[in-house]
């Protein structure tokens, strides 16, 4: 159980990096001045990655809380 907190923290940080990457990807696409259809295509591919990163971060936080409760 002692490994649960550091492992959860690492997973949370990986999810956070994924969220930041998604933000940067969409920001770069908006600054390029793409057409509406091209921007929509970029955002559609980013939505799945964004949700995955959010889920990963939430699971990591749950692991940290579980490690604190059980430890």
Residue frames relative to the residue before (quaternion, step in Angstrom):
aa qw qx qy qz dx dy dz
X 1.0000 0.0000 0.0000 0.0000 0.00 0.00 0.00
X 0.5890 0.5954 -0.3800 0.3926 3.58 1.14 -0.46
X 0.6500 0.5147 -0.3219 0.4571 3.59 1.18 -0.43
X 0.5111 0.6855 -0.4023 0.3272 3.57 1.23 -0.32
X 0.6669 0.5091 -0.3097 0.4473 3.60 0.96 -0.81
X 0.7027 0.4337 -0.3059 0.4739 3.67 0.73 -0.85
X 0.6296 0.5287 -0.3351 0.4601 3.59 1.02 -0.76
X 0.6535 0.5062 -0.3047 0.4732 3.58 0.99 -0.82
X 0.6406 0.5204 -0.3242 0.4623 3.56 1.04 -0.75
X 0.6444 0.5117 -0.3208 0.4690 3.59 1.00 -0.79
X 0.6591 0.5003 -0.3072 0.4700 3.59 0.94 -0.88
X 0.6338 0.5256 -0.3227 0.4668 3.57 1.02 -0.78
X 0.6709 0.4893 -0.3006 0.4692 3.58 0.92 -0.85
X 0.6176 0.5265 -0.3463 0.4706 3.60 1.06 -0.67
X 0.6487 0.5046 -0.3099 0.4780 3.58 1.01 -0.78
X 0.6429 0.5201 -0.3147 0.4660 3.56 1.03 -0.78
X 0.6268 0.5152 -0.3293 0.4830 3.58 1.03 -0.77
X 0.6379 0.5257 -0.3218 0.4617 3.59 1.01 -0.77
X 0.6507 0.5085 -0.3134 0.4690 3.58 0.99 -0.80
X 0.6526 0.5004 -0.3117 0.4760 3.58 0.95 -0.83
X 0.6292 0.5333 -0.3330 0.4570 3.59 1.02 -0.79
X 0.6449 0.5183 -0.3172 0.4636 3.59 0.99 -0.83
X 0.6389 0.5221 -0.3199 0.4657 3.57 0.98 -0.84
X 0.6798 0.4861 -0.2917 0.4652 3.57 0.90 -0.92
X 0.6338 0.5410 -0.3328 0.4413 3.60 0.99 -0.77
X 0.6924 0.4520 -0.2798 0.4878 3.59 0.89 -0.90
X 0.6281 0.5336 -0.3420 0.4515 3.60 0.99 -0.72
X 0.6505 0.5013 -0.3139 0.4766 3.59 0.98 -0.83
X 0.6489 0.5160 -0.3216 0.4575 3.58 0.97 -0.82
X 0.6575 0.5005 -0.3172 0.4653 3.60 0.99 -0.76
X 0.6704 0.4983 -0.3047 0.4576 3.60 1.02 -0.77
X 0.6059 0.5667 -0.3575 0.4288 3.62 1.15 -0.46
X 0.3874 -0.7475 0.4645 0.2745 3.57 1.20 -0.29
X 0.1865 0.8066 -0.5343 0.1706 3.56 0.97 0.85
X 0.5739 -0.5613 0.4539 0.3868 3.54 -1.25 0.35
X 0.7016 -0.4765 0.3209 0.4216 3.55 -1.26 0.30
X 0.6714 0.4993 -0.3048 0.4551 3.58 0.92 -0.86
X 0.6594 0.4974 -0.3108 0.4704 3.59 0.97 -0.81
X 0.6549 0.4999 -0.3077 0.4759 3.57 0.98 -0.84
X 0.6310 0.5255 -0.3282 0.4669 3.58 1.02 -0.75
X 0.6423 0.5206 -0.3202 0.4624 3.60 1.01 -0.76
X 0.6414 0.5083 -0.3197 0.4775 3.58 0.99 -0.81
X 0.6890 0.4845 -0.2855 0.4573 3.56 0.90 -0.91
X 0.6233 0.5352 -0.3504 0.4498 3.61 1.05 -0.66
X 0.6713 0.4674 -0.3134 0.4824 3.60 0.98 -0.71
X 0.6690 0.5116 -0.3028 0.4461 3.56 1.08 -0.66
X 0.5717 0.6179 -0.3886 0.3747 3.62 1.07 -0.61
X 0.6653 0.5017 -0.3105 0.4574 3.60 0.90 -0.86
X 0.6617 0.4935 -0.3012 0.4774 3.55 0.98 -0.85
X 0.6247 0.5460 -0.3254 0.4536 3.55 1.07 -0.77
X 0.6775 0.4793 -0.2949 0.4736 3.58 0.90 -0.90
X 0.6337 0.5300 -0.3258 0.4597 3.58 1.04 -0.75
X 0.6632 0.4930 -0.2996 0.4769 3.57 0.97 -0.86
X 0.6374 0.5191 -0.3255 0.4672 3.58 1.04 -0.74
X 0.6461 0.5091 -0.3110 0.4761 3.58 1.00 -0.82
X 0.6440 0.5250 -0.3147 0.4589 3.56 0.97 -0.86
X 0.6606 0.5018 -0.2999 0.4711 3.56 0.96 -0.84
X 0.6577 0.5035 -0.3113 0.4659 3.59 0.97 -0.82
X 0.6424 0.5084 -0.3279 0.4704 3.60 0.97 -0.79
X 0.6419 0.5218 -0.3230 0.4597 3.58 0.99 -0.78
X 0.6599 0.4940 -0.3118 0.4726 3.58 0.97 -0.79
X 0.6193 0.5293 -0.3406 0.4694 3.58 1.09 -0.68
X 0.6365 0.5257 -0.3262 0.4606 3.57 1.03 -0.78
X 0.6379 0.5195 -0.3284 0.4641 3.58 0.99 -0.82
X 0.6740 0.4878 -0.3016 0.4655 3.59 0.85 -0.95
X 0.6458 0.5155 -0.3154 0.4666 3.58 0.97 -0.83
X 0.6489 0.5144 -0.3113 0.4663 3.58 1.01 -0.78
X 0.6438 0.5060 -0.3190 0.4773 3.58 1.06 -0.73
X 0.6727 0.5005 -0.3041 0.4521 3.57 0.91 -0.89
X 0.7416 0.4128 -0.2324 0.4750 3.57 0.88 -0.93
X 0.6587 0.5086 -0.3165 0.4552 3.57 1.17 -0.46
